[in-house]
Amino acid sequence: MPCFIRKVIAILSLFCFSCCYADITLPTPQTRDGMSLFASLKKRSSTPGGGFPVGQVADDELSTVLWAASGLNRGKNGWTVPMANGNSPYVRIYVAGEKGTFLYEWEGHYLKEINNKDIRADIGLQNFTKRAAYSLIFVSDARAFTDINPEQITNFSYTAVGAMSQNAYLAATALKLSTRYIHSIKPDVIIQELELPEGSKPLGMLLLGK
């Protein structure tokens, strides 16, 4: 193969590789000022589905909600949500939005692209799910259950989701965002679109809007 052709192929391969991955670095989450915890508790509520807003959520707002939801809120001093055998929590957070679908990598605080498709209208049973700027999808992490009794996996997972979603609710309330947790999802569609590993299970999702 001529040298020129090899160079062209190499350049095209590099271009295609760069186009396939569009990870998003998130801004630093807001951790100071803002609404007090007790005010957030008082104002916390689920936005009615039929009236869910269609406004855009800013990157720094999404960043803060994801940081809160993950439970990795104290650096190396521990988590604020349940953990698996002293390791990271056994539920991962995926994000579906207009620009695509992503896995939230909490240790690097960035969004890892899964695909560039807008799946918001396809993953929930209610029509209003497509109105949300973002859907935070909670998925049990099969890799975290190697030492856990299979009969206990579901209970452990939903316990973690409860803590994560409450963290997200309070942060979203402090930011004056609209939120609604729903359990009426389409697991089979989510598994396919998120390319989930075997054993991972979609548990529910939190709609985020403004």
C-alpha positions as CSV (number, residue, x, y, z in Angstrom):
1,M,0.0,0.0,0.0
2,P,1.4,3.4,-1.0
3,C,2.6,5.6,1.8
4,F,0.2,8.4,0.9
5,I,-2.8,6.1,1.2
6,R,-1.6,4.7,4.5
7,K,-1.4,8.3,5.9
8,V,-4.9,9.1,4.6
9,I,-6.3,6.0,6.3
10,A,-4.6,6.9,9.5
11,I,-6.0,10.4,9.5
12,L,-9.5,9.2,8.7
13,S,-9.3,6.6,11.5
14,L,-8.2,9.3,14.0
15,F,-11.0,11.6,12.8
16,C,-13.6,8.8,13.2
17,F,-12.3,7.9,16.7
18,S,-12.5,11.5,17.8
19,C,-16.1,11.8,16.5
20,C,-17.3,8.7,18.2
21,Y,-16.4,9.9,21.7
22,A,-17.7,13.2,23.0
23,D,-17.2,12.9,26.8
24,I,-18.2,16.1,28.7
25,T,-16.2,17.6,31.5
26,L,-18.6,19.1,34.0
27,P,-18.1,22.4,35.8
28,T,-17.2,22.4,39.5
29,P,-20.4,21.8,41.5
30,Q,-21.8,24.5,43.7
31,T,-21.1,23.7,47.3
32,R,-21.4,27.1,49.0
33,D,-24.1,29.6,49.6
34,G,-27.5,29.0,48.2
35,M,-30.7,27.7,50.0
36,S,-30.3,26.2,53.4
37,L,-30.9,22.5,54.0
38,F,-34.0,23.1,56.0
39,A,-35.5,25.4,53.4
40,S,-34.8,22.8,50.7
41,L,-36.6,20.2,52.8
42,K,-39.6,22.4,53.2
43,K,-39.7,23.3,49.5
44,R,-38.9,19.8,48.1
45,S,-41.6,18.4,45.9
46,S,-42.3,16.4,42.8
47,T,-43.3,18.5,39.8
48,P,-46.6,17.3,38.2
49,G,-46.0,15.4,35.1
50,G,-48.5,17.2,32.9
51,G,-46.9,20.6,33.8
52,F,-43.3,19.5,33.6
53,P,-41.3,22.4,32.2
54,V,-39.4,22.3,28.9
55,G,-36.7,24.8,29.8
56,Q,-32.9,24.1,29.6
57,V,-30.9,23.1,32.6
58,A,-27.4,24.8,32.7
59,D,-24.3,22.7,32.8
60,D,-23.3,24.0,36.3
61,E,-26.8,23.0,37.6
62,L,-26.6,19.5,36.1
63,S,-23.1,19.3,37.6
64,T,-24.3,20.1,41.1
65,V,-27.3,17.7,41.0
66,L,-25.1,14.8,39.8
67,W,-22.5,15.6,42.4
68,A,-25.1,15.6,45.1
69,A,-26.8,12.4,43.8
70,S,-23.6,10.4,43.6
71,G,-23.0,10.7,47.3
72,L,-19.3,11.4,46.7
73,N,-19.7,14.7,48.6
74,R,-16.9,14.6,51.1
75,G,-13.9,13.8,49.0
76,K,-11.9,10.9,50.4
77,N,-13.7,11.1,53.8
78,G,-16.6,8.9,52.7
79,W,-19.9,8.8,50.9
80,T,-23.4,10.1,51.9
81,V,-25.2,7.2,50.3
82,P,-25.0,3.4,51.0
83,M,-22.0,1.6,49.7
84,A,-21.2,-2.0,48.7
85,N,-18.7,-3.7,51.1
86,G,-16.9,-0.5,51.7
87,N,-16.5,0.2,48.0
88,S,-18.3,2.7,45.7
89,P,-22.2,2.6,45.7
90,Y,-23.8,-0.3,43.7
91,V,-26.0,2.0,41.6
92,R,-24.7,4.0,38.7
93,I,-26.2,7.1,37.2
94,Y,-26.8,7.5,33.5
95,V,-27.9,10.8,31.9
96,A,-30.2,11.1,28.9
97,G,-30.5,14.5,27.2
98,E,-30.8,16.2,23.9
99,K,-27.1,15.7,23.0
100,G,-27.0,12.0,23.8
101,T,-26.8,9.4,26.5
102,F,-23.9,9.4,29.1
103,L,-22.6,7.5,32.1
104,Y,-21.8,9.9,35.0
105,E,-18.3,9.0,36.2
106,W,-18.3,10.4,39.7
107,E,-14.6,10.1,40.5
108,G,-13.6,12.2,37.5
109,H,-16.8,14.2,37.6
110,Y,-17.5,14.0,33.9
111,L,-20.0,12.4,31.5
112,K,-18.8,9.5,29.5
113,E,-20.7,9.2,26.2
114,I,-22.6,6.0,25.5
115,N,-24.2,7.3,22.3
116,N,-25.3,10.5,20.7
117,K,-29.0,9.7,20.5
118,D,-31.8,11.5,22.3
119,I,-33.7,8.6,24.0
120,R,-35.8,10.7,26.4
121,A,-39.1,10.0,24.6
122,D,-38.4,6.2,24.4
123,I,-37.5,5.2,28.0
124,G,-40.5,6.2,30.1
125,L,-44.1,5.0,30.0
126,Q,-45.5,8.5,30.4
127,N,-45.4,11.0,27.5
128,F,-44.2,13.8,29.7
129,T,-40.8,12.2,30.3
130,K,-39.7,13.6,26.9
131,R,-40.3,17.1,28.2
132,A,-37.5,17.0,30.8
133,A,-34.2,18.5,29.9
134,Y,-32.4,15.5,31.5
135,S,-33.4,12.1,32.7
136,L,-31.1,10.7,35.4
137,I,-31.4,6.9,35.1
138,F,-30.5,4.8,38.1
139,V,-29.0,1.4,37.2
140,S,-27.8,-1.4,39.5
141,D,-24.1,-2.1,38.9
142,A,-23.7,-5.8,38.4
143,R,-20.0,-5.5,39.0
144,A,-20.5,-4.5,42.6
145,F,-22.4,-7.5,43.6
146,T,-19.7,-10.2,43.6
147,D,-19.8,-10.7,47.3
148,I,-23.5,-10.0,47.9
149,N,-26.3,-12.6,48.3
150,P,-28.3,-12.5,45.1
151,E,-31.6,-12.4,47.1
152,Q,-30.5,-9.1,48.7
153,I,-29.4,-7.3,45.5
154,T,-32.8,-5.7,44.8
155,N,-33.2,-4.4,48.3
156,F,-29.6,-3.0,48.4
157,S,-30.1,-1.3,45.1
158,Y,-33.3,0.4,45.9
159,T,-31.9,1.6,49.2
160,A,-29.1,3.3,47.3
161,V,-31.5,4.8,44.8
162,G,-33.6,6.2,47.6
163,A,-30.6,8.0,49.1
164,M,-29.3,9.2,45.7
165,S,-32.6,10.5,44.5
166,Q,-33.2,12.3,47.8
167,N,-29.8,14.0,47.5
168,A,-30.7,15.0,44.0
169,Y,-34.1,16.3,45.0
170,L,-32.6,18.6,47.7
171,A,-29.9,19.9,45.4
172,A,-32.4,20.6,42.6
173,T,-34.7,22.3,45.0
174,A,-31.9,24.6,46.2
175,L,-31.2,25.4,42.6
176,K,-34.9,26.0,41.9
177,L,-35.1,23.2,39.4
178,S,-38.1,20.9,38.7
179,T,-37.8,17.3,39.6
180,R,-39.9,14.1,39.5
181,Y,-38.8,10.6,40.3
182,I,-40.7,7.9,38.3
183,H,-40.6,4.2,38.4
184,S,-42.7,3.7,35.2
185,I,-39.8,3.0,32.9
186,K,-39.1,0.7,29.9
187,P,-36.3,-1.5,31.2
188,D,-35.7,-3.4,28.0
189,V,-35.3,-0.2,26.0
190,I,-33.0,1.3,28.6
191,I,-30.8,-1.9,28.7
192,Q,-30.5,-1.8,24.9
193,E,-29.9,2.0,24.5
194,L,-27.4,2.2,27.4
195,E,-25.6,-1.0,26.3
196,L,-25.7,-2.2,29.9
197,P,-23.6,-5.2,30.9
198,E,-25.3,-8.4,31.8
199,G,-26.8,-8.4,35.2
200,S,-27.3,-4.6,35.4
201,K,-30.9,-3.5,36.0
202,P,-32.6,-0.2,35.4
203,L,-34.4,0.8,38.6
204,G,-36.0,4.2,38.0
205,M,-35.2,7.7,36.9
206,L,-35.3,11.3,38.0
207,L,-36.6,13.9,35.6
208,L,-34.8,17.3,35.8
209,G,-36.1,20.5,34.2
210,K,-36.4,24.2,34.6
